[in-house]
Amino acid sequence: MAAGGEHGTKAVLAAMVANGAIAVAKFVAFLVTGASSLLAESIHSVADTGNQGLLLLGGKRAKRAADEEHPFGYGRERYFWSFVVAIVLFLLGAVFAIYEGIHKIQDPHALNSPEWAFGVLIFGCLVEAWSFRTAIVEANKVRGRAGWIQFIRNAKSPELPVVILEDAGAMAGLVMALGAITTAEVTGEPVWDGIGTLSIGILLGIIAVILIIEMKSLLIGESATRKDVEAITAAIEVDPAVRRLIYMRTQHQGPEELLVGAKVELDHTLTFPEVCEVVNRIERNVRANVSMARIMYIEPDVTDERRAAPTIGEHEPGHDVPTEVRERLAAEARKGGLGEHIQVEPGLGAPPGAG
């Protein structure tokens, strides 16, 4: 579910074209009719168009190579600009629409040429439906069997959830504006135009808050999905030299880049060169199963229970050890056994926070 960069880009471009066209049409209709719901919707579409530009900017900046100042790269740029999008949607969409709706309710006035409003809103519904459909089609390629709520909450690529929620809000806003103007014309009460505008603002506020919460979580740093955690765990534990995985931590550095830190207990008879080879083998195996696991730190260790047990008889050279290393280890063993007189910090080997 973390993948989806190219699918997200296609959905963003479709939404940008649709919102740009709708924004122009809505604003022209507002100038003709004076409908505040159309003004709120035009500002909403302008904000959405700018938001798509910010998403594309974030995607471009995230591709920069790692440097000395940012050794883990710039993958989180996509999370940052998606968070900015949520803020813009809230300020330019929700707050403006709520203000305009309250103002129109307090001072209602009749609409001019309502046929313009109906024509533009119907046009907007058609174009927005095309954009919404594009986003759904692209999301279906990466969401698997996950439901829509689960997909939006767990997706590590921010563009698709942002576009889907924006388009859903835009579709609902258009229907609200159409219903408000229709009601105002049928009843002869222009106050319904203000009520519709206020309703659009509340809807956009709810969507913006959901986006802010989800993007903040990604920006802070979320773990890998359960599927990826299980795949990484299996790739580590399948190695014949691994006795057990003590604990593991994962964090997304970007939608397609994962940081993995693991503490593992290895076969106690391994020499240092063999331990190094096992660690390298584990990293290759993990990347073969989860390609986005680009940054890995594997720490060999033993459990507290095993550390308390006798260790003299376990530290014998392995099979593929140079003769000089074998002789040095044998000499050290004759002096009293490896590991003797070494100070070990109490509790080492237990995960942080473990009792």
C-alpha positions in Angstrom: 0.0 0.0 0.0 3.0 2.2 0.2 3.5 2.2 -3.5 1.6 4.3 -5.8 3.8 7.3 -6.7 3.1 7.1 -10.5 -0.5 6.3 -9.9 -0.8 9.3 -7.6 0.8 11.6 -10.1 -1.7 10.6 -12.8 -4.6 11.3 -10.4 -3.1 14.6 -9.3 -2.7 15.8 -12.9 -6.3 14.8 -13.7 -7.6 16.7 -10.6 -5.5 19.7 -11.5 -7.0 20.0 -15.0 -10.5 19.5 -13.7 -10.3 22.0 -10.9 -8.7 24.6 -13.0 -11.5 24.5 -15.6 -14.2 24.3 -12.9 -12.7 27.3 -11.0 -12.9 29.5 -14.0 -16.5 28.5 -14.8 -17.7 28.9 -11.2 -16.2 32.3 -10.9 -17.7 33.6 -14.1 -21.1 32.2 -13.0 -20.7 34.0 -9.6 -20.0 37.3 -11.4 -23.2 36.8 -13.4 -25.5 35.4 -10.6 -24.0 36.8 -7.4 -24.6 33.4 -5.8 -22.3 33.1 -2.7 -22.3 29.3 -2.9 -20.7 29.7 -6.4 -18.1 32.0 -5.0 -17.3 29.6 -2.2 -17.1 26.8 -4.7 -14.9 28.8 -7.1 -12.5 29.6 -4.2 -12.6 25.9 -3.2 -11.6 24.9 -6.8 -8.8 27.5 -6.9 -7.5 26.1 -3.6 -7.7 22.6 -5.0 -5.8 23.6 -8.2 -3.1 25.1 -6.1 -3.0 22.0 -3.9 -2.4 19.8 -6.8 0.5 22.0 -7.8 1.9 21.6 -4.3 1.6 17.8 -4.5 3.5 17.8 -7.8 6.2 20.1 -6.2 6.6 17.7 -3.3 6.9 14.7 -5.6 9.7 16.5 -7.5 11.6 17.7 -4.5 11.4 14.3 -2.9 13.5 12.8 -5.7 16.6 14.7 -4.8 19.5 12.6 -3.8 20.7 12.3 -0.2 23.4 14.7 0.8 25.5 15.5 3.9 22.8 17.5 5.5 20.0 15.0 4.8 21.7 11.6 4.7 18.4 9.8 4.6 17.2 11.7 1.5 14.2 14.0 1.0 11.4 11.4 0.8 9.4 13.2 3.5 9.0 16.2 1.3 5.9 14.5 -0.1 4.5 14.3 3.4 5.3 17.9 4.2 3.6 19.3 1.1 0.6 17.1 1.6 0.3 18.5 5.1 0.5 22.0 3.6 -2.3 21.0 1.2 -4.5 20.1 4.1 -3.9 23.5 5.8 -4.6 25.4 2.5 -7.8 23.4 2.0 -8.9 24.3 5.6 -8.0 28.0 5.3 -9.0 28.9 1.7 -11.8 26.4 1.4 -13.5 25.8 4.8 -12.9 29.1 6.6 -13.8 31.2 3.6 -17.0 29.3 2.8 -18.1 29.4 6.4 -17.5 33.2 6.6 -19.3 33.7 3.3 -22.2 31.5 4.3 -22.8 33.3 7.5 -22.6 36.7 5.7 -25.1 35.6 3.1 -27.5 34.2 5.8 -27.3 37.6 7.6 -27.8 39.6 4.4 -29.5 37.5 1.7 -30.2 38.8 -1.8 -31.9 37.3 -4.8 -29.9 35.5 -7.6 -29.4 37.0 -11.1 -29.6 34.6 -14.1 -29.9 31.4 -12.1 -29.6 29.4 -15.3 -25.9 30.3 -15.4 -25.5 28.7 -11.9 -27.3 25.5 -12.9 -25.3 25.2 -16.1 -21.9 25.7 -14.4 -22.7 23.4 -11.5 -23.8 20.6 -13.9 -20.6 21.1 -15.9 -18.6 21.0 -12.7 -20.3 17.8 -11.6 -19.4 16.1 -15.0 -15.7 17.3 -14.9 -15.3 16.5 -11.2 -16.8 13.0 -11.8 -14.1 12.4 -14.4 -11.4 13.4 -12.0 -12.9 11.4 -9.2 -13.1 8.3 -11.4 -9.5 8.7 -12.4 -8.4 8.9 -8.8 -10.5 5.8 -7.9 -9.1 3.8 -10.8 -5.5 4.6 -9.9 -6.1 3.9 -6.2 -7.6 0.5 -7.0 -4.3 -0.5 -8.6 -2.5 -0.2 -5.2 -5.1 -0.6 -2.4 -5.6 -4.3 -2.8 -8.4 -5.7 -0.7 -8.4 -2.8 1.8 -11.6 -0.8 2.2 -11.6 2.9 1.4 -11.4 4.0 5.0 -8.6 1.6 5.7 -6.8 2.6 2.5 -6.9 6.3 3.4 -5.8 5.7 7.0 -3.0 3.3 6.1 -1.7 4.5 2.8 2.0 5.6 2.9 1.8 7.4 -0.4 -0.1 10.7 0.4 -1.2 11.9 -3.1 -4.0 9.4 -3.7 -5.8 9.8 -0.3 -5.5 13.6 -0.7 -6.9 13.7 -4.2 -9.7 11.2 -3.4 -10.8 13.2 -0.3 -10.6 16.5 -2.2 -12.6 15.1 -5.2 -15.2 13.6 -2.8 -15.5 16.9 -1.1 -15.8 18.7 -4.4 -18.5 16.4 -5.7 -20.5 16.8 -2.4 -20.0 20.5 -2.5 -21.3 20.8 -6.0 -24.4 18.8 -5.1 -24.9 21.0 -2.0 -24.5 24.2 -4.1 -26.9 22.9 -6.7 -29.4 21.9 -4.0 -29.1 25.3 -2.3 -29.6 27.3 -5.4 -32.5 25.1 -6.5 -34.2 25.5 -3.1 -33.6 29.3 -3.2 -35.3 29.5 -6.6 -38.2 27.3 -5.8 -39.0 28.9 -2.4 -38.0 32.4 -3.3 -35.9 32.5 -0.2 -32.3 33.5 -1.1 -31.2 32.6 2.4 -30.9 29.0 1.2 -27.9 30.1 -0.9 -26.1 31.1 2.3 -27.2 27.9 4.1 -25.7 25.9 1.2 -22.5 27.9 1.4 -22.2 27.3 5.1 -22.8 23.6 4.6 -20.0 23.5 2.0 -17.6 25.2 4.5 -18.4 22.7 7.2 -17.9 19.7 4.9 -14.5 21.1 3.7 -13.5 21.7 7.3 -14.2 18.0 8.2 -12.2 16.8 5.2 -9.4 19.2 6.0 -9.2 18.0 9.6 -9.1 14.3 8.5 -6.2 15.2 6.0 -4.3 17.1 8.7 -4.5 14.2 11.1 -3.4 11.6 8.5 -0.6 13.8 7.0 0.7 14.7 10.5 1.0 11.0 11.3 3.0 10.4 8.1 5.2 13.4 8.7 6.1 12.3 12.2 6.9 8.8 10.8 4.8 5.7 10.5 5.9 2.1 10.7 5.7 -0.3 7.8 2.4 -2.0 7.0 1.6 -5.2 8.7 2.2 -7.1 5.4 5.7 -5.6 5.0 6.5 -6.2 8.7 5.6 -9.9 8.3 7.6 -10.1 5.1 10.7 -8.5 6.7 10.4 -10.7 9.8 10.2 -13.9 7.7 13.2 -12.8 5.6 15.2 -12.4 8.8 14.1 -15.6 10.6 14.5 -17.8 7.6 18.3 -17.4 7.7 19.8 -20.6 9.2 22.2 -18.6 11.3 19.5 -16.7 13.0 18.3 -18.2 16.3 15.6 -15.6 16.9 14.6 -12.0 16.1 14.7 -10.2 19.5 12.9 -7.1 18.3 12.5 -4.9 15.2 11.6 -1.3 14.5 10.5 0.2 11.1 9.8 3.7 9.9 8.9 5.2 6.6 11.4 7.8 5.5 9.2 8.4 2.4 6.4 6.6 0.7 8.8 4.2 -1.1 11.7 4.2 1.4 11.8 2.2 4.7 14.2 2.3 7.6 14.6 -1.0 9.4 16.4 -1.6 12.6 16.6 -5.1 14.1 18.3 -6.9 16.9 18.8 -10.6 16.3 20.3 -13.5 18.1 22.7 -15.4 15.9 24.3 -18.9 16.1 26.7 -18.6 19.0 29.5 -20.6 17.2 29.9 -18.0 14.5 33.1 -16.0 14.3 33.2 -12.3 13.7 33.8 -12.6 9.9 30.9 -15.1 9.7 28.7 -12.7 11.7 29.4 -10.0 9.2 28.5 -12.3 6.3 25.3 -13.3 8.0 24.3 -9.7 8.5 25.0 -8.9 4.8 23.0 -12.0 3.8 20.0 -10.9 6.0 20.0 -7.5 4.4 20.0 -8.9 0.9 17.2 -11.3 1.8 15.1 -8.6 3.3 15.5 -6.3 0.3 14.6 -9.2 -2.0 11.3 -9.5 -0.2 10.6 -5.8 0.6 12.4 -3.6 -2.0 11.7 -0.4 -0.2 13.8 -1.5 2.9 16.7 0.6 1.7 18.2 1.6 5.0 18.9 -1.3 7.5 20.7 -1.7 10.7 21.1 -5.3 12.0 22.5 -5.6 15.5 23.7 -9.1 16.6 22.9 -9.8 20.3 21.9 -12.4 22.7 18.9 -12.5 25.1 19.4 -11.9 28.8 18.6 -15.5 29.5 21.2 -16.7 27.1 23.8 -14.3 28.4 23.4 -15.7 31.9 24.1 -19.2 30.7 27.7 -20.6 30.4 29.4 -19.5 27.1 32.9 -21.1 27.2 32.0 -24.1 25.1 30.0 -22.2 22.5 32.6 -20.0 21.0 34.5 -22.3 18.8 35.6 -21.3 15.3 33.3 -21.9 12.4 34.1 -23.9 9.3 35.2 -21.1 6.9 37.7 -19.3 9.1 41.3 -18.4 8.2 43.9 -20.4 10.0 45.4 -17.4 11.8 42.0 -16.5 13.1 41.4 -20.1 14.2 44.7 -20.2 16.1 44.1 -16.9 17.8 40.7 -17.9 19.0 42.1 -21.2 20.3 44.8 -19.4 22.2 42.3 -17.0 23.7 40.1 -20.0 24.7 43.1 -21.6 26.5 43.4 -18.5 28.6 40.1 -18.9 30.2 37.4 -18.7 27.6 36.0 -16.0 25.4 33.7 -13.4 27.0 35.3 -13.7 30.4 35.9 -10.5 32.3 33.9 -8.5 29.8 31.6 -5.9 31.4 28.1 -6.1 30.0 25.5 -3.4 30.7 22.6 -5.0 32.6 19.5 -5.6 30.6 21.3 -5.3 27.2 19.4 -7.2 24.6 15.9 -6.3 25.7 13.8 -3.9 23.6 13.5 -0.3 24.9 10.7 0.0 27.4 10.6 -3.8 28.2 10.1 -4.7 31.8 
